[in-house]
């Protein structure tokens, strides 16, 4: 008999180890515009502070800070078990300005990257963690989620023998999802 799964309902929060308090506030709120919503001691290590930021969806990004830690700026390790990067959603209007806004702050970045179904730009935080700002190239049909579009697009891409999801696969997925909506013309008889 199969063991029951533990169903998740979304990301509750992500906690990072930061440097000093001001470095975290300056980056997460000052650069990325995430409101600093509250602070308390790290309940497992009272010598650290625990800062909470709202990434835009009401969930939380939290950072453990300690005044003795300073940012080193070198890329965080990319080894098995390590976090490779964090990605945050931005609107297409904001995405079009990200490169200029990062450059104005003297922050090196990858420049916009075409990912087929989305656009991305990469840069590091003051501690060397890779950050991605991403913008989907589609609107999710009413009553569906991004994951619904992506799984349908994946199936279409695999059937087509394509190596990656492109706009054509996204368009077909959206057509497939919206075609399932009810319509009076689908009924055989009047009224």
Secondary structure as UniProt FT lines:
FT   STRAND          13..17
FT   HELIX           21..25
FT   HELIX           26..31
FT   STRAND          35..42
FT   TURN            43..44
FT   STRAND          45..54
FT   STRAND          60..65
FT   TURN            67..68
FT   TURN            80..81
FT   STRAND          85..89
FT   HELIX           92..104
FT   TURN            105..106
FT   STRAND          113..114
FT   STRAND          118..124
FT   TURN            126..127
FT   STRAND          130..136
FT   TURN            142..143
FT   HELIX           146..160
FT   HELIX           167..179
FT   HELIX           184..186
//
